[in-house]
Structure formats: structure tokens, C-alpha cells
Amino acid sequence: GITYLDHAGSALFPESLLKAFTDDLRNNVYGNPHSQNISSKLTYDTIEHVRYRILQHFHTTAEDYTIIFTSGCTAALKLIAESFPWIPEGTKQPRSRFCYLTDSHTSVVGMRGITASMNVLSVPIKPKEILLAKSRLPAEEQNCTTPHLFSYPAQSNFSGTKYPLSWIQDIKSGKLCPIKIPGKWFVLLDAASYVSSSPLDLGVHQADFIPISFYKIFGFPTGLGALLVNNRIAPLLRKTYFGGGTAAAYLAGEDFYVPRKSISERFEDGTVSFLDIIALKHGFDVLEKLTGGMEKIKQHTFALAHYTYTVLSNLKYANGAPVVRIYSDTDFSNPDVQGPIINFNVLDENGEVLGFSQVDSMASLHNIQVRTGCFCNTGACQMHLDMSNEDIQRNLQAGHVCGDNIDLVDGRPTGSVRISFGYMSSFEDAQTFLNFIIATRLSKSDAEIPFQSVRKPTTESVPDEHLSFNNADKLSPILQISDRELGDNPSETQTTGSWQLLEPEAESMRAAVSKTAVPAFRKGGKPITVAKIYLYPIKSCSAFEVTEWPVGNQGLLYDRNWMVVNQNGVCMTQKQEPRLCLVNPSIDLKQKIMVIQAEGMDPTAVSLEDNTGKEAVICESKVCSHRVKTYDCGERIAGWLSAFLGRPCRLIRQSSDMKSKSHQKNTKGLSPATNISLSLVNEAQYLLINVASILQLKEHISARLKEPLETEELIRRFRANIVISAPESFEEEEWAEISIGALQFQVVGPCSRCQIICIDQQSGGRNKEILQSLSAARGRKTNFGIYLMNQPLRSSISDILSVGSQVLPVLKENTEIQPPTSSEEKCSG
């Protein structure tokens, strides 16, 4: 088999990643995310979910960082150079500086080409110099706001040296100054090499820019990277070019352009590589499943590097001369300062360097894959191989260019050999490589000592049974990794209490509110009442009809608290899966459970109590552009839903301790700067429809259909929370506010209908005539029903919404309407 030792160049992908990805593509249709159709919406939602997964991987949130997808780390670096708010030479203000560590990738150093064109000076900093730059600026110079940028790698791609992440805060705070100049320092952390084998916690180490390439982590997909931008610097970034999808509006005939508000949408020119982005979700899943996480990968890969380094550094010829010269700043004793990279040159008995091309050719004969040259890091190559600037220029004159096979010029090396380990690497890989060096350089008697003095490394991160070579692997011809089954989620933890019945104190409070806040009816009009109440515990599943129900701070209690997601964690609706309407959830408040039923399935139940303890897996999802915190409800219900729907899916629930800050909507008219908390709804807490409007629409639809629709069936198609009985059809569209008992609602707009109304909520069958009839009846509009928001009373007592309660509206013109002479207001209590 092949021994692959270039994981710093690219990770290898496991067969299970490709299988999960191709299965995903077979089961779903992903359209261009800039379109508005169902497949495109699925793509957009999946991409947003992947953004959250990336942030979660780096222990941060969308509050602190924005993900901008790029073609790779290099493109991300170029974007930084082009958009950073540089202040050039020749201005009255102090000028900006771009400083970078000399031990940096070519793509970092290449940023100076852009900064030079902007008349910004670039300053290279040697690693030893940054350690000496600890003096603070004078107090009068610390208030200068000129922006400067310092870039350094979290891990050298040449030697594996890990530079201190503490530099980030030290530089930003002024404790460490790359150069003594007034201004504000921002930090670019090149994490491409580091994150392939080490965990990065951006909650602790908050660099301003973090460029990465995903193939270095997963092996697949290639040609996809990202720039993580700290939201504190994001608004300062400048951009001149605008591509498809980045404009909120522009004119072709004159210089008018308004960018999109979202930083990611503003900087992602054109259509992103959406299928590759979707593949990342499976990359994260497989990585976690096979390894247990980045910390275990870090320990596993370092153990292999430490073992190999120890043996390699002890190899001697019979005359005592070393077999290799290792280029390293550490002794490989600590994984926090050394990554799984070993850089070296092979020597002969006289201490002369053997050319790296010769070593590479010999390794290839032994089916060992290594990397040779300077690894796109000339600065580190010069430092470790002791090459001057003149040496580099002389090598060029001798015909040597980066990436060629000219390994020696005048007997001196132009580069070196690099081996690197990844999470797929095994002890056998290390032994195979060491046996190759010994077999080609030493006699048998010389080779006996090293292996006796060093034992096999121990690591719990990647057990040996999960790593095996298999040349018959059709999808990944190098390595095959066997997958482990994910375990069931622990049982739910009980944390929340139930709603309570009204108390006399609450009654008196509501009476007081009603006298001052409830508007009157129109003169002589018939009373408007609540005819039906529905809640939808599981988003897009069947309705649960009630006659009275408690109201929470997000709407009807337990309304759309749960949702079904596909294998990528993206919300499933009846648009993609009409059979969701056949899943019938009901709430039992006494037993504190949600019972879920479906034809042909045994009933199952989910606790109403929150599971937000240590066992709960909190993740971020997106519902119609709103970000929500959720947790998974476990394997049992996931298996039930998957069996019924015939596709992999899971049930997730909104996390109650994060509702208020994770899914809010600012609504005018309720009170100044009121943030209304939402459940997993699309637009508002409540949706109201009018029976009179239903009956008028029914006449239009019946004329177009062979078989007339029942009124009840049509009501259920519109999936409202509150169904009212009003005298006039569509009069609800003229309301600005309504009151039902002590509850006050703000009308926030009409509901524009989609194709879900074409789905029969009893059978799951589709009939496109419904939407077409609605459009024809409403003059090419598809509005039907109104959205409501409720500003909760400042009380811990729950309100009750009841069928039969009187509805008191206020017109949009805010003209109060006189109450009828007969009939009293029915208070729901």
C-alpha cells in the first residue's frame, strides 16, 4: 500500500465522506442559492447551516464572526489585502503598515504586492524580533486610530512550529508592538496549517482575520476556503468591485450601487461553490465520528511526530555522524508548541546533504509520499537552511525556481524534505518511513539501536481498529476508514415548569388593562369572535386544534417549538416533504408530553421539559433568515420520523434558555425598541384568517375545480393560529391592532402565500389550482391572512386564548369604532 506523509499539503478523504455526500446529492435537488425556488431555498438554508457548523467548530458564534466563503486560503488573504482600511503614504494622518512574520506562506507575503499599489509600506518581522518587541508606546501615541495589520501563522507550514496564540491579544492591546508606530493593530492569523490537526478556540483567541482551506482538514472538497472575519472590523472593510449576488440595488446607466447589508453576501461575488459547501457538513460529521474531535487529532498526530522525531534524530552512521539534519525550533516535547510536521535533509557519512529530489525519488520507489522543496515558505527556508538573500538570487540565476527538481546548487541545498501526519496516519506509517531511511542509509548492525530505545507511541485519539489500508477502496484508493455508529442521545432532563391557572390578582390586572387599552367596536356592527384555535407544535406538521390555550411570550404555548431537519440539519417543510402534514402532534399539558402519531406507526412521545443540560447538543439553525438555537431530541424520535418519512431526518427543539436573544423581531408600534421573541415561525408569532374571507375564496376555487372543497379543508390549508368569524370578507386587512380579552396584538402585515396551501392537509396530495385561484381572486396577489405580534403583559401569569372570545379591532387610520348596542365582550379569563 501507499504510505502518505503529506497531510500538511492535503488531508485524505475517507470513503464514508464521499458516500454521505453522494447520498445527499441523490436524495436532494440543490439549485442556485440566488434563485427563489424550493431547491434554491434548500441550498441557501443548507449553506447557512454550514456557516454555523464552521463557527461551532472554532468555538465561536455569529455574534462575533462572519464566514465569507472563498476559493481557498490564498483568495481569503487577497481579499483582506484589497479590503483592509489602509491609510496610504502622503496623507496627513499617520500611515498604515502591513507587518508579517518572515516564517509565512507565499500567499501572505504576496499581500505586499497589493499594499504597495496602495502606497502602504510592508515590513517583514523575524520571529526573534517579535519576541523582543514588548515595549509599549508612549501614552500620547496610544490614542492614534491609524489601522495597521500584523500577520503571522498559527503553525509554520515549514517546520510545524506553533507560534503563541497569546500574541493576538498582546498585539491588539498594545502590549506587544511589531514595530514602534502610533496606531491600532489588527491581527491576521493564518490558520490554514494549524487547523488541520489542532483545535482553534476563537472564543479565547479573537483574531480579526482567520483564513482557512478546507481540503487541509477534510481532503474533500478542494478549491474551497473561508475567511472568518471578526465582526468588530467587518464594517470597516472596503470593497470596490461588486459581483452577482452582492448588490442590494444598482443602476446600469449611472454610478449608483448599494451593497447588501450582510458582510458575507457583500463579499461573496457571484454564486458560491454551493455543492462543495454542502460537502463540508459531511466532512465535519465524518471527522467527529471517526476521531472524536480536534483535541484527539492533535494528541494522536503529535504522538506519531514525537516518536518519528525521536528515532530519526538518534539515527547515526557507524562513524557517529547523524543520518539527518532536522530543521526545528522545538524538541518535539509539547504539542502546544509543535505540530505534526518534521522537516529535514538526509546527510551522507561525511555530513554532506543529499538532494531532496534524490530522497523523493527513493521514497516513491518505496510507495512513500513526501513533500520536498521550500513549501511556499521562502522565509522559513532561508532561516533554517541558512540561506542569504544573495543565495536565493544566485540559485535563480543558476536556473532554480520554486517547485522544480534542482535540489543542490554549488553543493548547498535549495530546499528540504517534509513529512507530516494527519488523523488518518498510523504507527505503521511512521515505522514504514523509518524503515525506508534505515534500509537506504544504514547497514543492519547500525539499524538495531534506534528501535530498541524508543517504544511505540500511545494515544487514545484514533484507535488502531479505525485505521486500515485497503487498496480495493473504490472511492479512496489510498486509505479506508471504518465508521462507528453514533450513540443515542441521553434521556431528556426535566427543567421547566407548567403554566398555571389564573389568580384573582391577575383577573383584576387584566380588568384594569381592558378598561384603558382595549378599543371599541364599530357602531352597529356585528361582533367578531374567535372561531377556531390551532397550534402546530412541530413546524410544518399537522395542526393541533384546541378550544382554549395558554399564551406564552412567543405566541401560543409550544407552538412551533420543534422542527424536523434533514441529514444536513436544514429545516424540512411541506414544500420538500408533503407527508409532514400526516405527522400528528398533540400536547398533553397534564402529563407534560407531546404525543406524535401517524398512520401505520405506533404512537411515540416527547417530553415537554427542556433538555438543555450537559447532555444536550446545542446547534444553530436558520428559519427564514432568523438564527435560532436548538437541541437534538434524540435517536428514538429520529428513527421514528425517518421510518415514516422514508428519509434520514431528526427532530430538534428550540432551546428555551436562548429564545429571547436568538430569534427576535423588532416590531414598530408595540413600544420603543421592543424585541418580540419568536419560536420557529417564519414571520410572526400568530397568523389570523377570517372565515368570511375563506368562504369568498371558496366560491372562486369551486368554479375552477371539478370537486368542491369543504370549508374545513380550506381553513386547514392556510395553517392559521387564530380563525375568526367576522361579518365582512377581508376586512381584517384594514386593521392596525386587535384585542382579544386582555391580549393586545399588533398587525405586522399580510401573509403572502406559497405553494403549501396547495397541499391537502389530510392526505398530503397537491393541487396547484388552489394557489392559482387565490392569485386570480386577489388580483395576482397571493396575500391571505394577517400576521400578529403580541406584546406580553409584564406579569408571570399566563393569558388564555379561548374560542368564542370577542375580537376588538382598530382600523389602520386609527379611528376608534363604536361598540355595538347589544352583546357584551366575552373575556377569555
N, C-alpha and C positions, 0 to 999 in steps of 0.2 A: 504493500500500500504506500501511499504518499504521506510523508511527514511534512506537514505545513507549519512553517515557523515565521510567517509574515503577517501575524494578526494586527500589528500596528499599521500595516498597509491596508488591510481589509479583513474584517471578520468573515467567517464562513457561515453560510446559512444552513440550518437543519432542514431535513425533508419535511418535518411537521409544519414549518412556517409556510413553505410553498403549498402544501396541501390545504392548510387552513385558508390561505389567500385565494387559491384557485376555487375552492369550495364556495367561498364568499362570492366570487365573481360569477360562478354558475348559478347561485341562488338569488342574486340581486342584479338589478339593472342600474348602473350608475351613469347619470348624464352629466353634462357640463354644469358645474355649480352656479354659473351665471344665468342659467335659464330658470324658469319658474315652474316647470312641470314636476310631476311626482318623482321621477327618477333623479332629477336635478336637485330637488329638495332633500332627497335621501343622501345624495353626495355631500351637499352643503352641511347637513346635520352631522354626518359621519366625520367630515373634516374637523368640525368644531369639537367633536368628542375627542378626536386625536390630539387636538391642541391641549385640551385639559389633561389628557393622559401624559403628554410630554411634560407639562408643568408639574404634574403629580410625581413623575419620575425624578424630577430635580427638586422635589420638596418645596415647591412654591405654588402660588396661585395667580389667577388673572388679575388680582388686585395689585400685584407687584410687577408682573412681567407680561409682555406681549410676545406671541410667537409669529415670526414672519418667515414663511417658507421660501427657500431659495434652492438653487440647483446644487448647492454644496457649501462647505465652509468658505471656500475661496470667494464665491459670489456674495456671501454674507459680509466678508471683510471688505470687499469692494463697495458694497452698499454703505457700510459705515464711513469709509473714506469720502464717499461722494455726498453724504447727507449730514455729517457732523457739522455743528455750527462754528466752523473755523472763523477766526478773525485774522485776516492776512496782514502781511507787512505793508507799511505805507499808510496805515490808519493812525488816528490819534490815540486810540486805545492800545494797551499792551498787546502784542501779537500772540497768537496761539502757537503751541508747539506740539508736534507729534513725536513722542518718545517710544522706543520699542527696545526690548531686550535683544541683544545680538543672537542669543540662542532662540531664534524664532524661525518659523516656516517661511519659505519664499513668499507665500501669499500675504503674510503680514508685512514683510519688508517692502513688498511691491506696492503697498498703500502709499509709500512716499512719492511714487510717480504721480498720483492724483493730488496729494498735498502740495507738491512742488508746482503743479499747474495752477493751484490756488494761491500761490505765493506764501505758503506756510512752511516753516523750517522743520525738517526732521532731524532728530537727534538719537543716534544709537547709544544704548546703555549696556555695558558689560555686566554680567551677573555680580561680579565682585564690587562693581561701583554702586549698585543699588543698595547693597548691604551697608555701605559707608555713608549713604545719603540720609542720615537720620536727624539732621538739624532742622528745626522749624524756621519758617520765615519770620521776619520782624512783624509785630502786631499790625503796623500800618499797611503792610502788604498783603495781609491775610484776607482783607475785605475785597480785594480785586476779584471781579467776576469773569475775567477772560477765560474761556474754556480751553483746557489742554487735555490731550489724550495720551495715556500710557498703556501700552500693550505688552503682555507677557504670557507665555504658555503655562497652563497649569501643570503640564508634563512635557518635558522635552521629547520630541519625536526622534531625536538622535540617540540620546543616552538613557532616556527613561527617568531622568532626574525630575522630581516633583518640587516645583517652587512653592514657597509658602502662600497659602490662600489668605493668610492674615495680611499680606501686602495690600489686598483690596481695600480694607477699611483703613489701614495705616496711611495709604496714599490719599484716599478720599478725605480723610480727616486732617491731612497736613503733617502727620507725624513722620511720614516718610516722603521725601521730595526727590523725584528722579533727577530734576535739575532745579537750581535755585532761581525761580522766576515767579513773580506775582500772578495769581490766578486760581481758578478752580479746576481741580484734577478729576477727570473721569477715567474709569478703568475698563479696558477691553481684555477679557480673559479668554485666550484661545484654548478652548476645552476639547478640541477635536480628538487629540490623542488620549487625553486624560479619561474622558467619559467612556471609552471603550472597555475599560477594566476597573474603574473606580467610581464610587458614588459621589455625586456633587450635590451639596445642600445649599441651594440658593437662598433658603430662608436665613441661613447664617452668613454666607459669603456672598453679599449682594453686589456683584459686579454690574457695571452699566450695560455692557455688551458681552454676550456669550455666543460665539458662532460654533456650530457643530455640523458633522456629516454623519448621516445615519448608517451608511454602509460600514463604518468603522465599529458600530455597535452590533448590528444585526447581520451584516453581509448582504442583505437584500432589503429594500431596493437600493440601487446605485443611482447616482445623479440627483440625489435629494438631500438637502440640508435645511438648516433653520438658523435664524438669528433670534436669540432671546434678548429682548430689549427691556431694560428697566423702565417702568412707566414714568419715573421722575425725569428721565432725559428724553423720552419719546416725543413729547410735544415740541422739543427744541430742534428736532431733526428737520433738515431742509430737503426738498425734492423738486426737481425741475421737470423731468420727463414724466408724462403720465400715459400709462398703457391701459388696455381694456380692463374694465372692472374696477379701476381706481378713482374714477370721477363720479361725483355726485351730480354734476352738471357741467357742460361746456358748450361753447359755440364754435362751429367750424369756420364761420365767416369773420370772426374777430377774436381778439385776445381776451377771452373770458373762460375761466376754469375754476371750479370749486371742487376740492378733493373730498373724498369720503371721510367721515369722522373717525372711523376705526383705523388705527395705525396699521394693522395687518393688511386690511383692504387697500389702504393708501399706497403701500409699498410692494404689494404682490402684483406686479404688472402682468397683465394677461391672465390666461387660465392656468392655475397651478397644476402640478402633476398629480391629479386627484387620485388616480388608481394607486400610484406609488405611496401617497399619503395614507390611503386606506390600508395598504400593506403594513404600515408601521404599527397599527393596532395589533396585528397578529404577531409582529416582532416583539412587542412588549409582553404579550401573553405568553409566547413560547419561551422567552428569556426567563421570565419569572417562574414558569412551570418547570423548566429544566434545571435551573440553578438555585432558585430561592432568593435571588436578588443580587444587587451590585456589590454589597459588602462581602458576600460569599465568593463572588467572582474575584474581587480584589485579593482576598486571602489565598484562594486557590492558585491564581496566576502568579502571585508573588512567591508562594512556596516553590513552584516549579522554577522560577527565575533564580531564587536564592540557592536552590540545590544545584542548578546548572552552573551558576557563577562560582560556587564554592569548588566544584570539581574542576571546572575549566581553569580557574586561577591557580590551581595546585598542580596542573599538568607540567611536567618537566622533562626535558631531554636527558639523556644519560650524562651529559656534561653539566647538568644543573640549570641550563638555560630554559626560560619559560617557553611554552609552546604558543601562547597567545599574548597579545598586549590588549588589555581591556580598557576601554575609554569610559570612565565613570567618575562621578563626583561623590559616590557613596560606596559603602562596603556591603550593600545589599542586606542590611540587618533590620531595616524598618520599612514596612510597606507604605508608611505615611510620607516618606521622602524618596522612595524609589519605586518605579513602576516595573512591569514585567518585560523590560527591554534590555538586551545585552548587546553592546556594540564593541567590536574587536577587530583586530587584524591577526592573521596567523603568521608566525615567525619561523624561520629555519633555525638550525642549531647555532648559527653564528649571530642570531638576533636580527637578521635582515627580513624585511617584510615580504611575504608572498602576495602577489597581486590579488585583489578581491575577485577579479574575473576568473582567475585560476581556481580559487576556492569555490566560487559559484558553480563552475563547470563540474568540478569534482562532486559537489553536493548534489547536483542534478543527476549524476550517474547513480547516486545512492537514493534517488527519489526523495531528496530533501529540498524543500523550497525555502530559500533565504532571500534577503534583500541586500543589495550592495550599492555603493556609491556614496553620495553625501546626503541623500534622503531629503532633498529640497530644504536643506538647512546648512547653508554655507558658513554661517557664523559659528555654529557649534563645531562643524568640521574643522574650521581654522583653529578654534580654541583647543580641541582635543588632539588634533594631528600636528599642532604647532606649525601651521602654515601662515605665512605673512600675506599681506595684500599683493605684494610683488610676486609671491609664489603662485597665487591664483591666476594672475595675469600672464605669467610665464607659461603656466600649464595651458592656458587658452591659446597662446602663440604656438605651443607645441602640438596643437590640434585637439586638445581635450575639451569637451563640452559636457555639461551636466547630462547624466544618463547614458554616456557611452561606455565602451569597454576598455578605455585607456586607463589602466589602474596604477601604473607607475610612470613617472617622468623623472629622469635622471636618478633612478633608484629609489625615489621617495613616493610614498602612496598618495594618490589623489582622492582616495576615499577609504571606506572600510566595509566590514560585513556586519549586518544586524540580524539578530534573531529576536522574535517577540512571541509571547504566549497569549492565548485568549481563553475564553471559558470552555472551548472545546478541547483545549490541549490536555494531554495526559502525561503521566510519569514516563510512559513508554516513548512518547515523543522526545522528551529530554534525554532519555537513555540512548535512543537511536542516534540523535545528533552527537552525543558524546562518544559513542562507539565509532561514528564516522571519523571524528577528529583523531581519535586514538588509532584507528586502523590505518589512516593515511599518513600519520605523522610519527607514531611511536612503534617500537618493537614490542613484542608480547611481554617481555620482562618489565619494560618501562610502564606498561599499562596496568599492572596489577595494583599499584598502591592507591590511586585516587578512589576507586570504588570501594575499597575496604575502609576508608576513613570517613566516608560520608554515607549516611543512611537515606533511605527513601523518604521524601518529604511527606508529612501528614497533613491532611486538610479534610475538613468536613463539608467543604462547599459544593463540590461536584463529585459524588460517589462514583467509583470506577465502573459500577454496573450501568451507569448512564452514558458512558463513552465507549464507543466501539468502532473499529474500522470495518468498512464494508464496501468493497469495490463494485458490488452489484447494485448499489443505491442508484436508482434511475434518475432521481431529480438532483441529487447532490453527490457526484461521483467521488468526492474526497472522504467525507465523513457522514456517518449516520448516527443520529442521537435518538434513543428510545424515549418516548414521553411517559410521564407519570400522570395518573389521574388526579384531578383536583379533588380535595376532600370537601365534604359537606360543610356548610357554614354552621357554627354553633347555634343552639336554640336561642330564641329571642329573649332579651332582658326586659323585664317589666319596669317601666319608669314613669308612665304618665297616668293621670287620674281621669275620672269620668266627669261629664258635665252634671251639674246639679239643677234641681227644680228651683223655680223662682221663690224668693223670700219676700215677706211683706215690705222690707226696705227697698227691694228692687222694684216692686209694684209702685210704691209712692214716687220713686225716682222717675220711672217711666211716665207716670201720670203728669209729673211736672214738665218733663221734656215734651210730651204730646201737646200740652197747652201752649207752649211757646214756639215749638219748632214745626208742628205739622200744619201744612197749608190746607185750605178748604176746597170742597168740590165746586164744580161749575153749577151755576144756577139752573135748577130744573132738570139736571142730568140724572141718568140712572146710575146707581152705584157700580163701581168697578170692584171686582173681588178676585181673590186668588182661587183659581180653579184646580190646579194641579201643582205638585212639587216633585221634582226629580233631583236626585243626585247621582253622580257617576263616580263611585269610589275608585275604579280603575279607569284611567284615561282611555277613551275610545272603546270601552267595553259597554255592555248593556246598562240601561238605566235602572235605578232602584227607586220605585215610587213610594212616597210616604204622604201621610196626611198632616203631620207636623214634625218639625225637626229643629234641633238647636243650631244656632248661628255662631260660628267662631270668628276669629279675626281675619280669616282668609276666605270666608264665604260659608256655605253650608258645611257643617262639621263632617270631615272625612271626604268631602267632595274632591275628587281627582287628587287624592293623596298618593296614589300608586300609579305606576305605568309599566307597560310591557316594553322591553327593549330587545333588539336583535343581538346577534352574537358580537356585534361591534359596540354595543352599549347605546345604540341610537334608538330613540323613541319610535315605536311602531304604532301606526294609526290605521283606521279602516281604509285609508287610501291605498296602503300597501297590502293590508291583510283584512279583507271584509269580514272574515269569520270571527274577528274580535267581538263583533256585536252579539255573537252567540255565547259569549262568556258572561255569565250572570252573577255578579257580586251582590251581596246583601249584607247589611250591617246589623249585628245584634249587640245593642248597647249594654244589655244586662250581662251577657256572657263575655263581652269585650272581645268579640271576634268578628272577622269578616268571612262569611261563608261564600265559597265560589263554586258554582255549578255549571255544567254544560252537558248537553245530550250525549249519552254514551260514556260518560265519565263518572266515577264516584265523586261525591262532593268532597271538597277539601276546605280547610280553614286557615286563616292567617290572624295572628293576634293583633289587636288594635294598639297594644302597648308598643312603645318605641323600642327598637333595638339599636341604641346608639352607644353601647358600652365598648369595651376594648375589642370585642369580637367583631363588631360591625365594620364592614368595608365601606368607607365613605368615598364617594366619587362625585365628579362634577359632570352634569349633563346639561343639555340645552333644549329648551322648549320654546319654539318660535322666537328665537334670538334672546330669550331670557336664560340666564345662568342659574342653575339650581343645584343644591347639594342633595345627594341621595345616598341610600344604602341598599345593598342587595338583601332580598328576603329569603335566600337560602336555596338549597338544591331540591328540596322536596317540591315546592311550588313551581320551581323552574322546570322540573321534569314533567309535572302535570300539564303546564301550559305548552311545553314543547310537544308532548304527546298529542294534545288536542289539535294544535295548530299545524302539526307536521313539519315544524322547522325549529331550529335551536333558538330559544329565547329565554328571558329571565324576567322576574318581577322585581322592580325596585320601588322604594318609597322615599318620599321627600323627608329629609332629616329635620325633625321639629326644632332642634336647637339652633338651626341655621336658617329657618324660614324667613325671619324678618329681614335679614341682610342679603339673602341670596336671590330672592325673586320679588322685587318690588316694582311698583309703578307709581310715578308721581302724577297725581290727578288734580287738575285745576278745579277750583270751586269747592273743594271739601274743607280745606283750611290751608293757611300758608305753609308751603313746603311739606305737605302731608305725603308720606310714603305709604302706599297701600300695599299690604302684604298679599302675595298671590300663592295659590297652590300650583299644581301642574297644569293650570289652564293656559289657553293661548293668549287671551287678551285682557280679560277682566274676571272679577270674582263671580259674577252672575250673568246669565243670559235669560232675557224675558221675551216671550212671544204672546200674541193675542189670539184667542180662539176666533174672534171675528175676522181677523186677517187670514187665519188658516182657512176658514170657510170660503172667503172670497177667492183665495188662491186655488182652492179645491175645484171651484167652478171652471177656472181656466185649464187646469190639468185634466179634469174629467173629459173635456171636449177633445183632448188630444190622445187620450188613452182608450184602448178597447174595453178594458175593465176599470170601473170607477174605484178610486181609493177610499178606504174608510177614513173618517176624520181622525180617529185614534192613531192609525198607522202614520198619517201625515204629521201629526203632532210629534210622534216619536222620532221621525226622520230629522226634525230640526233640533233635537237634543238640547232643549232648554232646561233651565233650573226652575223657573217660575213661569207657569202658564196662567194668564189672566183672562177673565171674561169681561170684555168692555163692549159698550154699545156700538162703537164705530170701528171699522177696519182701519188699520194702520194709523190710528190716532196716537199710538204710543210713540211714533216717530217725531211728534211735536212736543214731547215732554223734555224738560230740563232736569227735573227732580221728581221723585216719588217718595211717599211714606207708606209703610205698611206697619200699623201699630206704632211702636216706639222706634222702629227701624227706619232710618233715613238713607236713601240711595241717590247717588249722582248718576245721571245718564252720561256715559262717556262716548257714545256714538253708535251707529248702526252696525249690525253684523253682516259682513259681506260673505255670502255663502260659497262653499266649494262643493266638490262632487260627492262629499259624504252624504248629502241629502238624497242622492240617487240610490243609496243603499237601503234596502228593506231591512229594518232593524229586527225583524222576526226571523228572516231566512238568510240574510246576507247576500241576496240577489241584487243585481244592479239594474237600474232603468234610467238611461240618460235623459229621457223625456222630462223628468222632474226638474232638473236644472234649466233645461231649455224653456220649459213652460214658465218657470219663475222669471227668467230673463225677459221673456215676451210679455208677461203680465206686468212687470215693473219697468217697462220701457228700457230694456237692455241692461238694467241694473240687476244685481243679484242680492240686494240687501233684504234681509228678513229677520226681524227681531232687533232688540237693542241690548247693549252691554250696560251693566250696572256695577257701580262700586259702592261699598258700604263703609262709612267711617264709624268704627266701633265706638260705643259709649265707653267712657273712662271708668269701667267697672269690671270686676272679675266675674260678674254674674252673666250667664249665657242668655241671649234672647232666643225666643222660639218663633219660627215662621210657621203659620198654620193655613191650611186650606179653608177658605171662607172668609179670611181676613179682608178688610176693606183696603183698597188701594187709593191713595190720595195724590193726584199728580199736580205739578206746576208746569205751566207752559214755558217754552223756550224764551218767550218775550217777558217772562217773569210776572205776568199778570195773574193775580190770585183769582181763583174761580170759586164762586159762592157754593156753599153746601146745599144739598137737596133739602126740601122741606120735610120729607119723610125719610125714614131709615136712619139708624144710628150707626156710628162707627163701631165695627167689631174689633175689639182689641184681642190680639192673639194670646196675650198673657205670657 
